[in-house]
Amino acid sequence: MTEIPSLDPPKRVLMGPGPSGADTSVLAAMGLPLLGHLDPEFIRIMDECQQMMRQVLRTENEVTLATPGTGTSGMEATVMNLLQPGDRAIIGICGYFGDRISQMAARTGAEVTIVTAPWGSPIPPEAIERELRAAPTKLVAVVHAETSTGVRQPVEAISALCKEHGALLLLDCVTSLGGVPVEIDEWGVDAAYSGTQKCLSAPPGASPVTLSPAAWSAIQAREAPSNSWYLDLNLLEAYWDSRRAYHHTSPISMTYALHRALALVLEEGLESRWHRHESNGRALQAGLEAMGLTLHADADHRLPVLTTVRIPEGITDTDIRGALLQRFGIEVGGGIGELGGRIWRVGLMGESSTAGNVLFFLASLGRLLREHGFQADVGAALDVAASRLDS
């Protein structure tokens, strides 16, 4: 008789670039009784999710929904629906995920113009302006929180330029939503998407998406349907609005988790949540520098929710990350793209953003670095970090 495998995943301290930890009530929500995807009670849950997404995104956009799939589904849905052959798009690339947007944009048949910045710096607005002046443009896309570099992109100046030149602005908020201020309406963002597994602290599996009236009008004015049937926003919106037209079997349990996670964000309060992430992130960064390490992202544009730290000379990336996982149960991320093997990515997102995790990580990392020959000043790191944390 074949032995049936058991399912018993270990408990980890998730401090990588995602997923983050999840509150027990969010995980418990996924075990609630299943409903049909057109059951009146499930429709009510969808409506409540939609309203809470608007609150967290700080928008009044009527077209606000969650695409089935991780944050990449929101990226693909917005890019594929907003662009069609012949459109011109300007894509800001200062990291791995900006490049992913550009690859998707190219697959729509649009004319893609790339504006770059070093991996560790934001896109300068003047570079976007130069390209906007060069030719009529349908869409400008930038990443608000670049997960590969730990950089926060200023938005308002780029948004003003888009309005001046008649272009739509698409914003990737996968790593920022719920952790740092995201002001869709105030900033004049036309389309945005996020993910559930970062600062919202739900399991991966849904992508909040919102579209301004201008962006929605552009989608409805397409000459041909989107290249993606599953992520056709016209079809998805018909399921999320009062028509409730069948499109797909909704991920019922994932919607429960999103509902509970959004409720927890609003119960904490957005401003309080932003402050918690800011306090813990800056304490971690101060501790890492006091330890003798160098942070990668530009000082003026560092995210508090995702910190990139350069790997010291003589230290092997995987040796330290492997030991953190095996000996301390801490998961952190390595570099990707051109930063592979050069940095560690340390997340303090959602449920994982705690003062205890800051101090536990610094003590654990410092001990391992000393064992591998780097003279980390662990005491100074802990003292400095503790002084920066909220009491």
BELRAVEN-V615679 format. One record per residue. N is the residue number from 1. RES is the residue in one letter. SS is DSSP state (@ for helix, = for strand, . for the rest). D_CENTER is the distance of its C-alpha to the mean C-alpha in Angstrom with 2 decimals. Layout:
# BELRAVEN-V615679
N	RES	SS	D_CENTER
N	RES	SS	D_CENTER
This chain:
# BELRAVEN-V615679
1	M	.	45.33
2	T	.	41.80
3	E	.	39.83
4	I	.	36.83
5	P	.	33.73
6	S	.	32.19
7	L	.	28.54
8	D	.	27.91
9	P	.	24.59
10	P	.	24.74
11	K	.	22.95
12	R	.	20.43
13	V	=	18.78
14	L	=	15.17
15	M	.	14.17
16	G	.	12.33
17	P	.	8.85
18	G	.	8.50
19	P	.	9.97
20	S	.	11.00
21	G	.	14.37
22	A	.	15.32
23	D	.	18.21
24	T	@	21.36
25	S	@	21.73
26	V	@	18.50
27	L	@	19.85
28	A	@	23.27
29	A	@	22.20
30	M	.	21.64
31	G	.	25.30
32	L	.	26.69
33	P	.	29.18
34	L	.	28.05
35	L	.	28.93
36	G	.	29.49
37	H	.	26.82
38	L	.	29.35
39	D	.	30.79
40	P	@	31.26
41	E	@	29.60
42	F	@	26.47
43	I	@	26.51
44	R	@	26.69
45	I	@	23.62
46	M	@	21.72
47	D	@	23.09
48	E	@	22.00
49	C	@	18.40
50	Q	@	18.54
51	Q	@	20.01
52	M	@	17.57
53	M	@	14.57
54	R	@	16.60
55	Q	@	17.15
56	V	@	13.62
57	L	@	12.69
58	R	.	16.08
59	T	.	17.66
60	E	.	20.91
61	N	.	19.98
62	E	.	22.09
63	V	=	20.03
64	T	=	17.02
65	L	=	16.32
66	A	=	14.20
67	T	=	14.60
68	P	=	15.65
69	G	.	13.50
70	T	.	10.04
71	G	@	7.19
72	T	@	9.73
73	S	@	12.24
74	G	@	10.79
75	M	@	10.72
76	E	@	14.21
77	A	@	15.48
78	T	@	14.98
79	V	@	16.24
80	M	@	19.08
81	N	@	20.23
82	L	@	20.23
83	L	.	21.97
84	Q	.	25.32
85	P	.	27.99
86	G	.	29.37
87	D	.	26.47
88	R	=	25.37
89	A	=	21.73
90	I	=	20.61
91	I	=	17.42
92	G	=	16.24
93	I	=	15.64
94	C	.	15.14
95	G	.	13.27
96	Y	@	12.65
97	F	@	10.01
98	G	@	12.21
99	D	@	14.99
100	R	@	13.59
101	I	@	13.59
102	S	@	17.12
103	Q	@	18.29
104	M	@	17.47
105	A	@	19.12
106	A	@	22.12
107	R	@	22.60
108	T	.	23.18
109	G	.	26.19
110	A	.	24.98
111	E	=	26.14
112	V	=	23.18
113	T	=	23.55
114	I	=	21.30
115	V	=	20.89
116	T	=	19.95
117	A	.	19.55
118	P	.	19.87
119	W	.	16.99
120	G	.	16.67
121	S	.	17.39
122	P	.	15.94
123	I	.	17.53
124	P	.	20.78
125	P	@	21.53
126	E	@	25.05
127	A	@	24.00
128	I	@	22.35
129	E	@	25.54
130	R	@	27.82
131	E	@	26.39
132	L	@	26.42
133	R	@	30.07
134	A	@	30.87
135	A	.	30.59
136	P	.	29.47
137	T	.	25.77
138	K	.	24.05
139	L	=	20.35
140	V	=	18.36
141	A	=	14.72
142	V	=	12.53
143	V	=	9.03
144	H	.	8.44
145	A	=	6.63
146	E	=	7.93
147	T	.	7.02
148	S	.	10.64
149	T	.	12.37
150	G	.	10.98
151	V	=	11.85
152	R	=	11.14
153	Q	.	12.64
154	P	.	15.32
155	V	.	15.35
156	E	@	18.69
157	A	@	21.06
158	I	@	19.45
159	S	@	19.43
160	A	@	23.10
161	L	@	23.98
162	C	@	22.58
163	K	@	24.71
164	E	@	27.68
165	H	@	27.59
166	G	.	26.76
167	A	.	23.45
168	L	=	20.44
169	L	=	17.09
170	L	=	13.90
171	L	=	10.59
172	D	=	7.16
173	C	.	5.05
174	V	.	2.01
175	T	.	2.09
176	S	.	5.19
177	L	.	6.56
178	G	.	9.26
179	G	.	9.32
180	V	.	10.57
181	P	.	12.54
182	V	.	11.33
183	E	.	14.70
184	I	@	14.75
185	D	@	18.53
186	E	@	19.59
187	W	@	17.84
188	G	.	19.18
189	V	.	16.09
190	D	.	17.44
191	A	=	14.59
192	A	=	10.91
193	Y	=	8.55
194	S	.	5.53
195	G	.	5.71
196	T	.	8.16
197	Q	.	8.00
198	K	.	5.85
199	C	.	7.40
200	L	.	9.15
201	S	.	10.91
202	A	.	12.25
203	P	.	12.98
204	P	.	11.06
205	G	.	12.86
206	A	=	11.87
207	S	=	9.73
208	P	=	10.60
209	V	=	12.15
210	T	=	14.49
211	L	=	17.26
212	S	.	19.82
213	P	@	23.49
214	A	@	23.79
215	A	@	21.01
216	W	@	22.48
217	S	@	25.92
218	A	@	24.94
219	I	@	23.78
220	Q	@	26.99
221	A	.	29.06
222	R	.	28.13
223	E	.	31.29
224	A	.	30.12
225	P	.	27.63
226	S	.	24.16
227	N	.	24.28
228	S	.	22.18
229	W	.	24.16
230	Y	.	21.75
231	L	.	19.00
232	D	.	21.66
233	L	@	20.39
234	N	@	24.05
235	L	@	24.67
236	L	@	21.59
237	E	@	22.38
238	A	@	25.93
239	Y	@	24.85
240	W	@	22.71
241	D	.	25.40
242	S	.	28.95
243	R	.	30.25
244	R	.	28.44
245	A	.	29.31
246	Y	.	28.70
247	H	.	26.09
248	H	.	24.73
249	T	.	25.02
250	S	.	22.05
251	P	.	20.22
252	I	@	22.17
253	S	@	21.13
254	M	@	17.39
255	T	@	18.06
256	Y	@	19.97
257	A	@	17.13
258	L	@	14.76
259	H	@	17.78
260	R	@	18.40
261	A	@	14.92
262	L	@	14.88
263	A	@	18.44
264	L	@	17.71
265	V	@	15.23
266	L	@	18.04
267	E	@	20.73
268	E	@	19.38
269	G	.	18.99
270	L	@	16.10
271	E	@	18.09
272	S	@	19.00
273	R	@	15.54
274	W	@	14.45
275	H	@	17.70
276	R	@	17.22
277	H	@	14.04
278	E	@	15.91
279	S	@	19.05
280	N	@	17.85
281	G	@	15.74
282	R	@	18.72
283	A	@	21.14
284	L	@	19.54
285	Q	@	19.61
286	A	@	23.17
287	G	@	24.20
288	L	@	23.06
289	E	@	25.00
290	A	@	27.95
291	M	@	27.98
292	G	.	28.67
293	L	.	25.38
294	T	.	23.78
295	L	=	20.22
296	H	.	18.84
297	A	.	16.78
298	D	.	19.01
299	A	@	20.13
300	D	@	19.64
301	H	@	15.98
302	R	=	14.59
303	L	.	11.48
304	P	.	12.80
305	V	.	9.88
306	L	=	9.94
307	T	=	13.49
308	T	=	15.12
309	V	=	18.81
310	R	=	21.48
311	I	.	23.57
312	P	.	27.15
313	E	.	29.94
314	G	.	31.69
315	I	.	28.85
316	T	.	27.47
317	D	@	23.74
318	T	@	24.23
319	D	@	27.13
320	I	@	25.15
321	R	@	22.05
322	G	@	24.53
323	A	@	26.59
324	L	@	23.80
325	L	@	23.00
326	Q	@	26.65
327	R	@	28.27
328	F	@	25.80
329	G	.	23.34
330	I	=	20.38
331	E	=	17.62
332	V	.	15.94
333	G	=	14.60
334	G	=	16.71
335	G	.	16.22
336	I	.	15.55
337	G	@	17.27
338	E	@	19.71
339	L	@	18.56
340	G	.	19.52
341	G	.	21.97
342	R	.	21.64
343	I	=	18.88
344	W	=	17.32
345	R	=	13.68
346	V	=	13.87
347	G	=	11.20
348	L	.	12.30
349	M	.	9.79
350	G	@	11.36
351	E	@	14.62
352	S	@	14.50
353	S	.	14.74
354	T	.	18.54
355	A	@	21.44
356	G	@	22.96
357	N	@	20.15
358	V	@	20.37
359	L	@	24.10
360	F	@	24.16
361	F	@	21.88
362	L	@	23.89
363	A	@	27.16
364	S	@	26.24
365	L	@	24.93
366	G	@	27.94
367	R	@	30.35
368	L	@	29.19
369	L	@	29.24
370	R	@	32.77
371	E	@	33.84
372	H	.	32.78
373	G	.	34.74
374	F	.	32.31
375	Q	.	33.82
376	A	.	30.88
377	D	.	31.98
378	V	@	30.51
379	G	@	32.59
380	A	@	31.51
381	A	@	27.82
382	L	@	28.22
383	D	@	30.45
384	V	@	28.23
385	A	@	25.09
386	A	@	27.17
387	S	@	28.51
388	R	@	25.12
389	L	.	23.91
390	D	.	24.71
391	S	.	27.95
